[in-house]
């Protein structure tokens, strides 16, 4: 689907049947290199976030933060910024700088 539709943003779960999201991420990046990937997962371990970022994800959102931060995460990833759930306590996410995105642009 990524190859066919060439989306701007892809929401991808880590816990999927084969291949899992971390394994699928490099494959998606090959067929849709301009797509920005936001990982959405129940894993609140910073090691999963680091692995996702290392594989090319632009954002990492835990499902516990989903309802409060989904729109923010998608906007930030859309403008090619990184995003990580605050509960992960990653150093680069202390005070995220979120550019204003007009709803007509999204």
NUKOLDO-488232 format. One record per residue (C-alpha): residue in three letters; residue number from 1; x, y, z. Coordinates in nm, 4 decimals, decimal comma. Layout:
BEGIN
@code: ALA; pos: NUM; x: X; y: Y; z: Z
...
// end
This chain:
BEGIN
@code: UNK; pos: 1; x: 0,0000; y: 0,0000; z: 0,0000
@code: UNK; pos: 2; x: 0,2860; y: 0,2405; z: 0,0773
@code: UNK; pos: 3; x: 0,4298; y: 0,1850; z: -0,2706
@code: UNK; pos: 4; x: 0,0943; y: 0,2432; z: -0,4380
@code: UNK; pos: 5; x: -0,0288; y: 0,5424; z: -0,2350
@code: UNK; pos: 6; x: 0,2991; y: 0,7183; z: -0,1412
@code: UNK; pos: 7; x: 0,1532; y: 0,8695; z: 0,1781
@code: UNK; pos: 8; x: 0,3020; y: 1,1674; z: 0,3605
@code: UNK; pos: 9; x: 0,2703; y: 1,0019; z: 0,7039
@code: UNK; pos: 10; x: 0,2382; y: 0,6337; z: 0,7934
@code: UNK; pos: 11; x: 0,1156; y: 0,5137; z: 1,1341
@code: UNK; pos: 12; x: 0,2836; y: 0,1806; z: 1,2077
@code: UNK; pos: 13; x: 0,2443; y: -0,0513; z: 1,5062
@code: UNK; pos: 14; x: 0,5440; y: -0,2478; z: 1,6332
@code: UNK; pos: 15; x: 0,3345; y: -0,5486; z: 1,7394
@code: UNK; pos: 16; x: 0,2075; y: -0,6831; z: 1,4085
@code: UNK; pos: 17; x: 0,2152; y: -1,0303; z: 1,2599
@code: UNK; pos: 18; x: 0,5223; y: -1,1098; z: 1,0493
@code: UNK; pos: 19; x: 0,6950; y: -0,8889; z: 0,9799
@code: UNK; pos: 20; x: 0,6636; y: -0,6828; z: 1,2961
@code: UNK; pos: 21; x: 0,6696; y: -0,3045; z: 1,2660
@code: UNK; pos: 22; x: 1,0421; y: -0,2696; z: 1,3303
@code: UNK; pos: 23; x: 1,1185; y: -0,5230; z: 1,0552
@code: UNK; pos: 24; x: 0,8631; y: -0,3660; z: 0,8183
@code: UNK; pos: 25; x: 0,9963; y: -0,0138; z: 0,8659
@code: UNK; pos: 26; x: 1,3075; y: -0,0457; z: 0,6424
@code: UNK; pos: 27; x: 1,0954; y: -0,2153; z: 0,3746
@code: UNK; pos: 28; x: 0,8433; y: 0,0687; z: 0,3841
@code: UNK; pos: 29; x: 1,1214; y: 0,3283; z: 0,3701
@code: UNK; pos: 30; x: 1,2513; y: 0,1635; z: 0,0495
@code: UNK; pos: 31; x: 0,9185; y: 0,1760; z: -0,1351
@code: UNK; pos: 32; x: 0,8012; y: 0,5111; z: 0,0071
@code: UNK; pos: 33; x: 1,1198; y: 0,7033; z: 0,0886
@code: UNK; pos: 34; x: 0,9421; y: 1,0365; z: 0,1393
@code: UNK; pos: 35; x: 0,6870; y: 0,8974; z: 0,3844
@code: UNK; pos: 36; x: 0,7399; y: 0,9889; z: 0,7472
@code: UNK; pos: 37; x: 0,6698; y: 0,6991; z: 0,9833
@code: UNK; pos: 38; x: 0,5093; y: 0,7434; z: 1,3256
@code: UNK; pos: 39; x: 0,5344; y: 0,4267; z: 1,5343
@code: UNK; pos: 40; x: 0,2343; y: 0,3653; z: 1,7592
@code: UNK; pos: 41; x: 0,2792; y: 0,0943; z: 2,0185
@code: UNK; pos: 42; x: 0,1964; y: -0,0385; z: 2,3617
@code: UNK; pos: 43; x: 0,5710; y: -0,0745; z: 2,4308
@code: UNK; pos: 44; x: 0,6784; y: 0,2082; z: 2,6607
@code: UNK; pos: 45; x: 1,0418; y: 0,0983; z: 2,6656
@code: UNK; pos: 46; x: 1,2929; y: 0,3581; z: 2,5425
@code: UNK; pos: 47; x: 1,4916; y: 0,0779; z: 2,3747
@code: UNK; pos: 48; x: 1,2024; y: 0,0168; z: 2,1336
@code: UNK; pos: 49; x: 1,1892; y: 0,3898; z: 2,0595
@code: UNK; pos: 50; x: 1,5630; y: 0,4043; z: 1,9910
@code: UNK; pos: 51; x: 1,5382; y: 0,1011; z: 1,7609
@code: UNK; pos: 52; x: 1,2483; y: 0,2641; z: 1,5742
@code: UNK; pos: 53; x: 1,4367; y: 0,5924; z: 1,5323
@code: UNK; pos: 54; x: 1,7491; y: 0,4030; z: 1,4215
@code: UNK; pos: 55; x: 1,5370; y: 0,2226; z: 1,1585
@code: UNK; pos: 56; x: 1,4072; y: 0,5525; z: 1,0207
@code: UNK; pos: 57; x: 1,0934; y: 0,6355; z: 1,2183
@code: UNK; pos: 58; x: 1,0281; y: 1,0062; z: 1,2752
@code: UNK; pos: 59; x: 0,8042; y: 0,9536; z: 1,5780
@code: UNK; pos: 60; x: 0,7216; y: 0,7075; z: 1,8536
@code: UNK; pos: 61; x: 0,3872; y: 0,7304; z: 2,0334
@code: UNK; pos: 62; x: 0,2773; y: 0,4932; z: 2,3081
@code: UNK; pos: 63; x: -0,0844; y: 0,3839; z: 2,3074
@code: UNK; pos: 64; x: -0,1265; y: 0,5235; z: 2,6582
@code: UNK; pos: 65; x: -0,0578; y: 0,8706; z: 2,5081
@code: UNK; pos: 66; x: -0,2595; y: 0,8046; z: 2,1933
@code: UNK; pos: 67; x: -0,5750; y: 1,0022; z: 2,2657
@code: UNK; pos: 68; x: -0,3910; y: 1,3019; z: 2,4109
@code: UNK; pos: 69; x: -0,1026; y: 1,3272; z: 2,1654
@code: UNK; pos: 70; x: -0,1973; y: 1,1664; z: 1,8318
@code: UNK; pos: 71; x: -0,2771; y: 1,4897; z: 1,6471
@code: UNK; pos: 72; x: 0,0358; y: 1,6569; z: 1,7865
@code: UNK; pos: 73; x: 0,2527; y: 1,3590; z: 1,6900
@code: UNK; pos: 74; x: 0,1157; y: 1,3430; z: 1,3347
@code: UNK; pos: 75; x: 0,1642; y: 1,7190; z: 1,2840
@code: UNK; pos: 76; x: 0,5193; y: 1,7070; z: 1,4147
@code: UNK; pos: 77; x: 0,6144; y: 1,4065; z: 1,2009
@code: UNK; pos: 78; x: 0,4405; y: 1,5597; z: 0,8966
@code: UNK; pos: 79; x: 0,6681; y: 1,8653; z: 0,9112
@code: UNK; pos: 80; x: 0,9686; y: 1,6304; z: 0,9403
@code: UNK; pos: 81; x: 1,0273; y: 1,6867; z: 1,3117
@code: UNK; pos: 82; x: 1,0777; y: 1,3979; z: 1,5524
@code: UNK; pos: 83; x: 0,8309; y: 1,3013; z: 1,8227
@code: UNK; pos: 84; x: 0,8554; y: 1,0690; z: 2,1228
@code: UNK; pos: 85; x: 0,6020; y: 1,0096; z: 2,3992
@code: UNK; pos: 86; x: 0,6964; y: 1,2031; z: 2,7102
@code: UNK; pos: 87; x: 0,6718; y: 0,8941; z: 2,9306
@code: UNK; pos: 88; x: 0,9791; y: 0,7521; z: 2,7555
@code: UNK; pos: 89; x: 1,1965; y: 1,0249; z: 2,9080
@code: UNK; pos: 90; x: 1,4219; y: 1,0445; z: 2,6047
@code: UNK; pos: 91; x: 1,6703; y: 1,3303; z: 2,6247
@code: UNK; pos: 92; x: 1,5703; y: 1,4746; z: 2,2863
@code: UNK; pos: 93; x: 1,2042; y: 1,5045; z: 2,3906
@code: UNK; pos: 94; x: 1,2325; y: 1,7312; z: 2,6960
@code: UNK; pos: 95; x: 1,0544; y: 2,0251; z: 2,5342
@code: UNK; pos: 96; x: 0,9382; y: 1,9381; z: 2,1825
@code: UNK; pos: 97; x: 0,9324; y: 2,2312; z: 1,9438
@code: UNK; pos: 98; x: 0,6113; y: 2,1857; z: 1,7488
@code: UNK; pos: 99; x: 0,5793; y: 2,4034; z: 1,4412
@code: UNK; pos: 100; x: 0,2351; y: 2,5403; z: 1,3696
@code: UNK; pos: 101; x: 0,0698; y: 2,3501; z: 1,0867
@code: UNK; pos: 102; x: -0,2391; y: 2,4950; z: 0,9258
@code: UNK; pos: 103; x: -0,5142; y: 2,2337; z: 0,8953
@code: UNK; pos: 104; x: -0,5325; y: 2,3021; z: 0,5200
@code: UNK; pos: 105; x: -0,1715; y: 2,1822; z: 0,4874
@code: UNK; pos: 106; x: -0,2338; y: 1,8474; z: 0,6570
// end
